[in-house]
Amino acid sequence: MLKHRGFPGRLPGTDFQFTIRRANPKGVTPLTKRERFRDRKPADKRADAAFLEALWMQFGDQPFERGNLDAGRLSWLFGREVIPADDTFDPASYEALLVIDVDAARLSFPDVFDGGR
C-alpha cells in the first residue's frame, strides 16, 4: 500500500480521518458511492471540502493511486468529484487509480478552486 507522504492525516481539530496507517488485515475496504443529502452536518461538509482540497493540492488533475487514503472519506466524493482513472478500476484495491473530475468538483466545491492551481 502506497503511503502518500505530505498528505494530511485528518481534518485539523476534528476526528475526520483522511488517511489510514496500515492496510486492513481483513481485506481492503471497497470504495462505494455514498449519497450526500442536503441535511448533512456542516462539519461533514467542511471535511469533504478539506479532503478534496488536499487531493487537489497533492495531485491536481493527474491520476493518483488510492494507497493509504481513507475509503470512507473517499466514498463521499467517489463517483462524482473523484472517479476511476481507467477501465480496469478495482474498488477493493489499494493500487486502484483515481482522478479528480475537475468540472464536477468545481461545481460542488467552488471555494476549493478559488485560490488553487
ROVEX-599482 format. One record per atom (N, C-alpha, C): chain; atom name; x, y, z. Coordinates in Angstrom, 2 decimals, always signed. Layout:
BEGIN
{ch: A, at: CA, east: X, north: Y, up: Z}
...
//
This chain:
BEGIN
{ch: A, at: N, east: +0.85, north: -1.17, up: +0.00}
{ch: A, at: CA, east: +0.00, north: +0.00, up: +0.00}
{ch: A, at: C, east: +0.90, north: +1.24, up: +0.00}
{ch: A, at: N, east: +0.67, north: +2.08, up: -0.99}
{ch: A, at: CA, east: +1.41, north: +3.33, up: -1.11}
{ch: A, at: C, east: +0.96, north: +4.31, up: -0.03}
{ch: A, at: N, east: +1.94, north: +4.89, up: +0.67}
{ch: A, at: CA, east: +1.62, north: +5.93, up: +1.66}
{ch: A, at: C, east: +1.92, north: +7.27, up: +1.03}
{ch: A, at: N, east: +0.92, north: +8.13, up: +1.00}
{ch: A, at: CA, east: +1.06, north: +9.45, up: +0.39}
{ch: A, at: C, east: +1.72, north: +10.40, up: +1.39}
{ch: A, at: N, east: +3.01, north: +10.59, up: +1.24}
{ch: A, at: CA, east: +3.77, north: +11.46, up: +2.13}
{ch: A, at: C, east: +3.34, north: +12.91, up: +1.94}
{ch: A, at: N, east: +3.18, north: +13.62, up: +3.03}
{ch: A, at: CA, east: +2.79, north: +15.01, up: +2.97}
{ch: A, at: C, east: +1.29, north: +15.24, up: +2.92}
{ch: A, at: N, east: +0.51, north: +14.17, up: +2.80}
{ch: A, at: CA, east: -0.94, north: +14.30, up: +2.76}
{ch: A, at: C, east: -1.44, north: +14.40, up: +4.20}
{ch: A, at: N, east: -2.36, north: +15.34, up: +4.51}
{ch: A, at: CA, east: -2.83, north: +15.46, up: +5.89}
{ch: A, at: C, east: -3.54, north: +14.19, up: +6.36}
{ch: A, at: N, east: -3.28, north: +13.80, up: +7.59}
{ch: A, at: CA, east: -3.87, north: +12.59, up: +8.15}
{ch: A, at: C, east: -5.32, north: +12.75, up: +8.55}
{ch: A, at: N, east: -5.70, north: +13.98, up: +8.87}
{ch: A, at: CA, east: -7.08, north: +14.25, up: +9.29}
{ch: A, at: C, east: -7.36, north: +15.73, up: +9.16}
{ch: A, at: N, east: -8.64, north: +16.09, up: +9.29}
{ch: A, at: CA, east: -9.04, north: +17.49, up: +9.30}
{ch: A, at: C, east: -8.60, north: +18.07, up: +10.64}
{ch: A, at: N, east: -7.77, north: +19.10, up: +10.65}
{ch: A, at: CA, east: -7.27, north: +19.65, up: +11.92}
{ch: A, at: C, east: -8.39, north: +20.00, up: +12.89}
{ch: A, at: N, east: -8.20, north: +19.61, up: +14.14}
{ch: A, at: CA, east: -9.16, north: +19.92, up: +15.19}
{ch: A, at: C, east: -10.37, north: +19.01, up: +15.23}
{ch: A, at: N, east: -10.39, north: +17.95, up: +14.42}
{ch: A, at: CA, east: -11.53, north: +17.04, up: +14.37}
{ch: A, at: C, east: -11.05, north: +15.59, up: +14.36}
{ch: A, at: N, east: -12.00, north: +14.68, up: +14.36}
{ch: A, at: CA, east: -11.69, north: +13.26, up: +14.22}
{ch: A, at: C, east: -11.97, north: +12.75, up: +12.81}
{ch: A, at: N, east: -12.13, north: +13.66, up: +11.84}
{ch: A, at: CA, east: -12.37, north: +13.24, up: +10.46}
{ch: A, at: C, east: -11.06, north: +12.78, up: +9.85}
{ch: A, at: N, east: -10.95, north: +11.49, up: +9.62}
{ch: A, at: CA, east: -9.73, north: +10.84, up: +9.14}
{ch: A, at: C, east: -9.61, north: +10.95, up: +7.62}
{ch: A, at: N, east: -8.40, north: +11.27, up: +7.14}
{ch: A, at: CA, east: -8.13, north: +11.35, up: +5.71}
{ch: A, at: C, east: -7.28, north: +10.19, up: +5.21}
{ch: A, at: N, east: -6.43, north: +9.64, up: +6.08}
{ch: A, at: CA, east: -5.55, north: +8.53, up: +5.69}
{ch: A, at: C, east: -5.64, north: +7.42, up: +6.74}
{ch: A, at: N, east: -5.16, north: +6.25, up: +6.33}
{ch: A, at: CA, east: -5.06, north: +5.13, up: +7.26}
{ch: A, at: C, east: -3.59, north: +4.82, up: +7.48}
{ch: A, at: N, east: -3.28, north: +4.22, up: +8.60}
{ch: A, at: CA, east: -1.87, north: +3.95, up: +8.94}
{ch: A, at: C, east: -1.34, north: +2.67, up: +8.29}
{ch: A, at: N, east: -2.21, north: +1.66, up: +8.22}
{ch: A, at: CA, east: -1.75, north: +0.38, up: +7.68}
{ch: A, at: C, east: -2.90, north: -0.30, up: +6.93}
{ch: A, at: N, east: -2.54, north: -1.24, up: +6.10}
{ch: A, at: CA, east: -3.55, north: -1.98, up: +5.33}
{ch: A, at: C, east: -4.43, north: -2.80, up: +6.28}
{ch: A, at: N, east: -5.67, north: -2.95, up: +5.92}
{ch: A, at: CA, east: -6.62, north: -3.73, up: +6.71}
{ch: A, at: C, east: -6.28, north: -5.21, up: +6.55}
{ch: A, at: N, east: -5.95, north: -5.91, up: +7.64}
{ch: A, at: CA, east: -5.60, north: -7.33, up: +7.52}
{ch: A, at: C, east: -6.79, north: -8.21, up: +7.10}
{ch: A, at: N, east: -8.01, north: -7.71, up: +7.26}
{ch: A, at: CA, east: -9.20, north: -8.47, up: +6.88}
{ch: A, at: C, east: -9.58, north: -8.26, up: +5.42}
{ch: A, at: N, east: -8.84, north: -7.40, up: +4.73}
{ch: A, at: CA, east: -9.14, north: -7.12, up: +3.33}
{ch: A, at: C, east: -9.39, north: -5.63, up: +3.11}
{ch: A, at: N, east: -9.25, north: -5.23, up: +1.88}
{ch: A, at: CA, east: -9.40, north: -3.82, up: +1.51}
{ch: A, at: C, east: -10.87, north: -3.41, up: +1.57}
{ch: A, at: N, east: -11.14, north: -2.28, up: +2.17}
{ch: A, at: CA, east: -12.50, north: -1.74, up: +2.19}
{ch: A, at: C, east: -12.79, north: -1.18, up: +0.80}
{ch: A, at: N, east: -13.82, north: -1.68, up: +0.12}
{ch: A, at: CA, east: -14.10, north: -1.19, up: -1.24}
{ch: A, at: C, east: -14.67, north: +0.23, up: -1.23}
{ch: A, at: N, east: -14.37, north: +0.97, up: -2.28}
{ch: A, at: CA, east: -14.95, north: +2.29, up: -2.45}
{ch: A, at: C, east: -16.37, north: +2.13, up: -2.97}
{ch: A, at: N, east: -17.29, north: +2.89, up: -2.41}
{ch: A, at: CA, east: -18.68, north: +2.88, up: -2.86}
{ch: A, at: C, east: -19.15, north: +4.33, up: -2.94}
{ch: A, at: N, east: -20.12, north: +4.57, up: -3.78}
{ch: A, at: CA, east: -20.67, north: +5.92, up: -3.90}
{ch: A, at: C, east: -21.67, north: +6.14, up: -2.77}
{ch: A, at: N, east: -21.39, north: +7.10, up: -1.89}
{ch: A, at: CA, east: -22.29, north: +7.42, up: -0.79}
{ch: A, at: C, east: -23.15, north: +8.62, up: -1.18}
{ch: A, at: N, east: -24.41, north: +8.54, up: -0.85}
{ch: A, at: CA, east: -25.33, north: +9.63, up: -1.15}
{ch: A, at: C, east: -25.12, north: +10.77, up: -0.16}
{ch: A, at: N, east: -24.95, north: +11.98, up: -0.68}
{ch: A, at: CA, east: -24.81, north: +13.16, up: +0.17}
{ch: A, at: C, east: -26.15, north: +13.90, up: +0.18}
{ch: A, at: N, east: -26.80, north: +13.87, up: +1.31}
{ch: A, at: CA, east: -28.09, north: +14.54, up: +1.44}
{ch: A, at: C, east: -27.89, north: +16.00, up: +1.87}
{ch: A, at: N, east: -28.86, north: +16.83, up: +1.55}
{ch: A, at: CA, east: -28.77, north: +18.27, up: +1.85}
{ch: A, at: C, east: -28.70, north: +18.56, up: +3.35}
{ch: A, at: N, east: -29.22, north: +17.66, up: +4.18}
{ch: A, at: CA, east: -29.27, north: +17.93, up: +5.62}
{ch: A, at: C, east: -28.02, north: +17.42, up: +6.36}
{ch: A, at: N, east: -26.93, north: +17.19, up: +5.64}
{ch: A, at: CA, east: -25.68, north: +16.76, up: +6.31}
{ch: A, at: C, east: -25.19, north: +17.88, up: +7.21}
{ch: A, at: N, east: -24.50, north: +17.51, up: +8.25}
{ch: A, at: CA, east: -23.97, north: +18.48, up: +9.20}
{ch: A, at: C, east: -22.91, north: +19.35, up: +8.54}
{ch: A, at: N, east: -22.81, north: +20.61, up: +8.96}
{ch: A, at: CA, east: -21.78, north: +21.50, up: +8.40}
{ch: A, at: C, east: -20.36, north: +20.95, up: +8.57}
{ch: A, at: N, east: -20.10, north: +20.26, up: +9.67}
{ch: A, at: CA, east: -18.77, north: +19.69, up: +9.89}
{ch: A, at: C, east: -18.45, north: +18.62, up: +8.83}
{ch: A, at: N, east: -19.44, north: +17.83, up: +8.45}
{ch: A, at: CA, east: -19.24, north: +16.82, up: +7.40}
{ch: A, at: C, east: -18.94, north: +17.48, up: +6.07}
{ch: A, at: N, east: -19.65, north: +18.56, up: +5.78}
{ch: A, at: CA, east: -19.42, north: +19.28, up: +4.53}
{ch: A, at: C, east: -18.01, north: +19.90, up: +4.51}
{ch: A, at: N, east: -17.58, north: +20.44, up: +5.66}
{ch: A, at: CA, east: -16.22, north: +21.00, up: +5.75}
{ch: A, at: C, east: -15.17, north: +19.92, up: +5.55}
{ch: A, at: N, east: -15.42, north: +18.74, up: +6.09}
{ch: A, at: CA, east: -14.48, north: +17.63, up: +5.93}
{ch: A, at: C, east: -14.37, north: +17.22, up: +4.46}
{ch: A, at: N, east: -15.50, north: +17.16, up: +3.75}
{ch: A, at: CA, east: -15.49, north: +16.84, up: +2.32}
{ch: A, at: C, east: -14.68, north: +17.87, up: +1.55}
{ch: A, at: N, east: -14.93, north: +19.15, up: +1.82}
{ch: A, at: CA, east: -14.22, north: +20.22, up: +1.12}
{ch: A, at: C, east: -12.73, north: +20.19, up: +1.42}
{ch: A, at: N, east: -12.37, north: +19.99, up: +2.69}
{ch: A, at: CA, east: -10.96, north: +19.94, up: +3.06}
{ch: A, at: C, east: -10.26, north: +18.75, up: +2.43}
{ch: A, at: N, east: -10.94, north: +17.61, up: +2.37}
{ch: A, at: CA, east: -10.34, north: +16.42, up: +1.76}
{ch: A, at: C, east: -10.13, north: +16.64, up: +0.27}
{ch: A, at: N, east: -11.13, north: +17.20, up: -0.41}
{ch: A, at: CA, east: -10.98, north: +17.47, up: -1.84}
{ch: A, at: C, east: -9.87, north: +18.48, up: -2.07}
{ch: A, at: N, east: -9.78, north: +19.49, up: -1.22}
{ch: A, at: CA, east: -8.71, north: +20.47, up: -1.37}
{ch: A, at: C, east: -7.34, north: +19.82, up: -1.19}
{ch: A, at: N, east: -7.22, north: +18.92, up: -0.23}
{ch: A, at: CA, east: -5.95, north: +18.20, up: -0.02}
{ch: A, at: C, east: -5.62, north: +17.34, up: -1.25}
{ch: A, at: N, east: -6.63, north: +16.67, up: -1.81}
{ch: A, at: CA, east: -6.40, north: +15.88, up: -3.03}
{ch: A, at: C, east: -5.94, north: +16.79, up: -4.17}
{ch: A, at: N, east: -6.59, north: +17.94, up: -4.32}
{ch: A, at: CA, east: -6.26, north: +18.87, up: -5.39}
{ch: A, at: C, east: -4.83, north: +19.41, up: -5.23}
{ch: A, at: N, east: -4.48, north: +19.78, up: -4.01}
{ch: A, at: CA, east: -3.14, north: +20.32, up: -3.76}
{ch: A, at: C, east: -2.06, north: +19.25, up: -3.97}
{ch: A, at: N, east: -2.37, north: +18.02, up: -3.64}
{ch: A, at: CA, east: -1.39, north: +16.94, up: -3.75}
{ch: A, at: C, east: -1.27, north: +16.40, up: -5.18}
{ch: A, at: N, east: -2.40, north: +16.25, up: -5.88}
{ch: A, at: CA, east: -2.39, north: +15.55, up: -7.17}
{ch: A, at: C, east: -2.84, north: +16.39, up: -8.36}
{ch: A, at: N, east: -3.57, north: +17.47, up: -8.12}
{ch: A, at: CA, east: -4.09, north: +18.27, up: -9.22}
{ch: A, at: C, east: -5.02, north: +17.44, up: -10.09}
{ch: A, at: N, east: -4.89, north: +17.60, up: -11.40}
{ch: A, at: CA, east: -5.77, north: +16.85, up: -12.32}
{ch: A, at: C, east: -5.14, north: +15.56, up: -12.81}
{ch: A, at: N, east: -4.06, north: +15.12, up: -12.16}
{ch: A, at: CA, east: -3.35, north: +13.90, up: -12.56}
{ch: A, at: C, east: -3.91, north: +12.67, up: -11.83}
{ch: A, at: N, east: -3.86, north: +11.50, up: -12.47}
{ch: A, at: CA, east: -4.29, north: +10.27, up: -11.80}
{ch: A, at: C, east: -3.42, north: +9.98, up: -10.57}
{ch: A, at: N, east: -4.03, north: +9.39, up: -9.57}
{ch: A, at: CA, east: -3.30, north: +9.04, up: -8.35}
{ch: A, at: C, east: -3.76, north: +7.69, up: -7.84}
{ch: A, at: N, east: -2.86, north: +7.03, up: -7.13}
{ch: A, at: CA, east: -3.15, north: +5.72, up: -6.55}
{ch: A, at: C, east: -3.90, north: +5.91, up: -5.24}
{ch: A, at: N, east: -4.88, north: +5.06, up: -5.00}
{ch: A, at: CA, east: -5.67, north: +5.14, up: -3.76}
{ch: A, at: C, east: -4.77, north: +5.05, up: -2.54}
{ch: A, at: N, east: -3.89, north: +4.08, up: -2.50}
{ch: A, at: CA, east: -2.93, north: +3.94, up: -1.41}
{ch: A, at: C, east: -3.57, north: +3.98, up: -0.04}
{ch: A, at: N, east: -3.02, north: +4.85, up: +0.83}
{ch: A, at: CA, east: -3.50, north: +4.89, up: +2.21}
{ch: A, at: C, east: -4.60, north: +5.93, up: +2.44}
{ch: A, at: N, east: -5.24, north: +6.40, up: +1.37}
{ch: A, at: CA, east: -6.35, north: +7.33, up: +1.53}
{ch: A, at: C, east: -7.56, north: +6.59, up: +2.11}
{ch: A, at: N, east: -8.23, north: +7.21, up: +3.07}
{ch: A, at: CA, east: -9.33, north: +6.58, up: +3.79}
{ch: A, at: C, east: -10.51, north: +6.28, up: +2.86}
{ch: A, at: N, east: -10.95, north: +5.03, up: +2.85}
{ch: A, at: CA, east: -12.05, north: +4.61, up: +1.97}
{ch: A, at: C, east: -13.35, north: +5.32, up: +2.32}
{ch: A, at: N, east: -13.62, north: +5.52, up: +3.59}
{ch: A, at: CA, east: -14.84, north: +6.20, up: +3.99}
{ch: A, at: C, east: -14.89, north: +7.63, up: +3.48}
{ch: A, at: N, east: -13.80, north: +8.36, up: +3.64}
{ch: A, at: CA, east: -13.75, north: +9.75, up: +3.19}
{ch: A, at: C, east: -13.79, north: +9.82, up: +1.67}
{ch: A, at: N, east: -13.07, north: +8.91, up: +0.99}
{ch: A, at: CA, east: -13.09, north: +8.88, up: -0.47}
{ch: A, at: C, east: -14.48, north: +8.56, up: -1.01}
{ch: A, at: N, east: -15.20, north: +7.70, up: -0.30}
{ch: A, at: CA, east: -16.52, north: +7.28, up: -0.78}
{ch: A, at: C, east: -17.52, north: +8.42, up: -0.81}
{ch: A, at: N, east: -17.32, north: +9.46, up: +0.02}
{ch: A, at: CA, east: -18.23, north: +10.62, up: -0.03}
{ch: A, at: C, east: -18.06, north: +11.40, up: -1.32}
{ch: A, at: N, east: -16.89, north: +11.29, up: -1.96}
{ch: A, at: CA, east: -16.61, north: +12.01, up: -3.21}
{ch: A, at: C, east: -16.64, north: +11.09, up: -4.43}
{ch: A, at: N, east: -16.54, north: +9.78, up: -4.20}
{ch: A, at: CA, east: -16.41, north: +8.81, up: -5.27}
{ch: A, at: C, east: -17.65, north: +8.79, up: -6.17}
{ch: A, at: N, east: -17.40, north: +8.75, up: -7.48}
{ch: A, at: CA, east: -18.49, north: +8.69, up: -8.45}
{ch: A, at: C, east: -18.98, north: +10.06, up: -8.88}
{ch: A, at: N, east: -18.51, north: +11.09, up: -8.21}
{ch: A, at: CA, east: -18.87, north: +12.46, up: -8.57}
{ch: A, at: C, east: -17.59, north: +13.27, up: -8.80}
{ch: A, at: N, east: -16.97, north: +13.72, up: -7.71}
{ch: A, at: CA, east: -15.76, north: +14.55, up: -7.83}
{ch: A, at: C, east: -14.49, north: +13.71, up: -8.03}
{ch: A, at: N, east: -14.49, north: +12.50, up: -7.55}
{ch: A, at: CA, east: -13.36, north: +11.58, up: -7.73}
{ch: A, at: C, east: -13.88, north: +10.37, up: -8.48}
{ch: A, at: N, east: -13.25, north: +10.08, up: -9.61}
{ch: A, at: CA, east: -13.72, north: +8.99, up: -10.47}
{ch: A, at: C, east: -12.56, north: +8.05, up: -10.80}
{ch: A, at: N, east: -12.87, north: +6.83, up: -11.27}
{ch: A, at: CA, east: -11.81, north: +5.92, up: -11.70}
{ch: A, at: C, east: -11.01, north: +6.53, up: -12.86}
{ch: A, at: N, east: -9.70, north: +6.30, up: -12.84}
{ch: A, at: CA, east: -8.83, north: +6.86, up: -13.87}
{ch: A, at: C, east: -8.74, north: +5.96, up: -15.10}
{ch: A, at: N, east: -9.15, north: +4.69, up: -14.98}
{ch: A, at: CA, east: -9.07, north: +3.78, up: -16.12}
{ch: A, at: C, east: -10.18, north: +2.74, up: -16.07}
{ch: A, at: N, east: -10.28, north: +1.95, up: -17.12}
{ch: A, at: CA, east: -11.35, north: +0.95, up: -17.23}
{ch: A, at: C, east: -11.12, north: -0.28, up: -16.37}
{ch: A, at: N, east: -9.89, north: -0.48, up: -15.90}
{ch: A, at: CA, east: -9.57, north: -1.67, up: -15.11}
{ch: A, at: C, east: -9.70, north: -1.39, up: -13.61}
{ch: A, at: N, east: -10.49, north: -0.41, up: -13.25}
{ch: A, at: CA, east: -10.64, north: +0.01, up: -11.86}
{ch: A, at: C, east: -11.20, north: -1.10, up: -10.98}
{ch: A, at: N, east: -10.54, north: -1.34, up: -9.84}
{ch: A, at: CA, east: -11.00, north: -2.30, up: -8.85}
{ch: A, at: C, east: -11.28, north: -1.52, up: -7.56}
{ch: A, at: N, east: -12.55, north: -1.40, up: -7.14}
{ch: A, at: CA, east: -12.87, north: -0.60, up: -5.96}
{ch: A, at: C, east: -12.29, north: -1.16, up: -4.66}
{ch: A, at: N, east: -11.82, north: -2.41, up: -4.68}
{ch: A, at: CA, east: -11.26, north: -3.04, up: -3.49}
{ch: A, at: C, east: -9.76, north: -3.26, up: -3.64}
{ch: A, at: N, east: -9.06, north: -2.27, up: -4.19}
{ch: A, at: CA, east: -7.62, north: -2.38, up: -4.37}
{ch: A, at: C, east: -6.94, north: -1.10, up: -3.92}
{ch: A, at: N, east: -5.86, north: -1.25, up: -3.15}
{ch: A, at: CA, east: -5.07, north: -0.09, up: -2.75}
{ch: A, at: C, east: -4.32, north: +0.49, up: -3.94}
{ch: A, at: N, east: -4.14, north: -0.28, up: -5.01}
{ch: A, at: CA, east: -3.42, north: +0.19, up: -6.19}
{ch: A, at: C, east: -4.34, north: +0.83, up: -7.23}
{ch: A, at: N, east: -5.64, north: +0.90, up: -6.96}
{ch: A, at: CA, east: -6.60, north: +1.48, up: -7.90}
{ch: A, at: C, east: -6.24, north: +2.93, up: -8.20}
{ch: A, at: N, east: -6.35, north: +3.29, up: -9.49}
{ch: A, at: CA, east: -6.06, north: +4.66, up: -9.90}
{ch: A, at: C, east: -7.33, north: +5.49, up: -9.96}
{ch: A, at: N, east: -7.25, north: +6.68, up: -9.37}
{ch: A, at: CA, east: -8.38, north: +7.61, up: -9.32}
{ch: A, at: C, east: -7.92, north: +8.94, up: -9.92}
{ch: A, at: N, east: -8.89, north: +9.79, up: -10.24}
{ch: A, at: CA, east: -8.58, north: +11.12, up: -10.75}
{ch: A, at: C, east: -9.72, north: +12.05, up: -10.32}
{ch: A, at: N, east: -9.37, north: +13.31, up: -10.12}
{ch: A, at: CA, east: -10.40, north: +14.30, up: -9.79}
{ch: A, at: C, east: -11.10, north: +14.73, up: -11.08}
{ch: A, at: N, east: -12.42, north: +14.67, up: -11.08}
{ch: A, at: CA, east: -13.21, north: +15.21, up: -12.18}
{ch: A, at: C, east: -13.32, north: +16.71, up: -11.89}
{ch: A, at: N, east: -12.44, north: +17.49, up: -12.49}
{ch: A, at: CA, east: -12.30, north: +18.90, up: -12.15}
{ch: A, at: C, east: -13.60, north: +19.67, up: -12.38}
{ch: A, at: N, east: -14.30, north: +19.40, up: -13.47}
{ch: A, at: CA, east: -15.55, north: +20.12, up: -13.74}
{ch: A, at: C, east: -16.59, north: +19.86, up: -12.66}
{ch: A, at: N, east: -16.77, north: +18.59, up: -12.29}
{ch: A, at: CA, east: -17.74, north: +18.24, up: -11.25}
{ch: A, at: C, east: -17.31, north: +18.81, up: -9.90}
{ch: A, at: N, east: -16.02, north: +18.75, up: -9.62}
{ch: A, at: CA, east: -15.51, north: +19.26, up: -8.35}
{ch: A, at: C, east: -15.69, north: +20.77, up: -8.24}
{ch: A, at: N, east: -15.47, north: +21.49, up: -9.34}
{ch: A, at: CA, east: -15.66, north: +22.95, up: -9.33}
{ch: A, at: C, east: -17.12, north: +23.31, up: -9.06}
{ch: A, at: N, east: -18.04, north: +22.52, up: -9.60}
{ch: A, at: CA, east: -19.46, north: +22.79, up: -9.35}
{ch: A, at: C, east: -19.85, north: +22.51, up: -7.89}
{ch: A, at: N, east: -19.34, north: +21.43, up: -7.33}
{ch: A, at: CA, east: -19.70, north: +21.04, up: -5.97}
{ch: A, at: C, east: -18.97, north: +21.82, up: -4.90}
{ch: A, at: N, east: -17.70, north: +22.15, up: -5.15}
{ch: A, at: CA, east: -16.84, north: +22.81, up: -4.17}
{ch: A, at: C, east: -16.09, north: +23.98, up: -4.79}
{ch: A, at: N, east: -16.79, north: +25.03, up: -5.20}
{ch: A, at: CA, east: -16.11, north: +26.15, up: -5.89}
{ch: A, at: C, east: -15.05, north: +26.83, up: -5.04}
{ch: A, at: N, east: -15.22, north: +26.86, up: -3.73}
{ch: A, at: CA, east: -14.24, north: +27.53, up: -2.86}
{ch: A, at: C, east: -12.88, north: +26.85, up: -2.88}
{ch: A, at: N, east: -12.85, north: +25.56, up: -3.14}
{ch: A, at: CA, east: -11.58, north: +24.83, up: -3.18}
{ch: A, at: C, east: -10.70, north: +25.33, up: -4.31}
{ch: A, at: N, east: -11.31, north: +25.75, up: -5.40}
{ch: A, at: CA, east: -10.56, north: +26.10, up: -6.60}
{ch: A, at: C, east: -10.31, north: +27.60, up: -6.76}
{ch: A, at: N, east: -10.86, north: +28.42, up: -5.87}
{ch: A, at: CA, east: -10.66, north: +29.87, up: -5.98}
{ch: A, at: C, east: -9.19, north: +30.25, up: -5.92}
{ch: A, at: N, east: -8.46, north: +29.69, up: -4.99}
{ch: A, at: CA, east: -7.04, north: +30.00, up: -4.85}
{ch: A, at: C, east: -6.15, north: +28.85, up: -5.25}
{ch: A, at: N, east: -6.73, north: +27.82, up: -5.88}
{ch: A, at: CA, east: -5.97, north: +26.61, up: -6.25}
{ch: A, at: C, east: -5.12, north: +26.80, up: -7.47}
{ch: A, at: N, east: -4.69, north: +25.69, up: -8.03}
{ch: A, at: CA, east: -3.76, north: +25.66, up: -9.16}
{ch: A, at: C, east: -4.28, north: +26.41, up: -10.34}
//
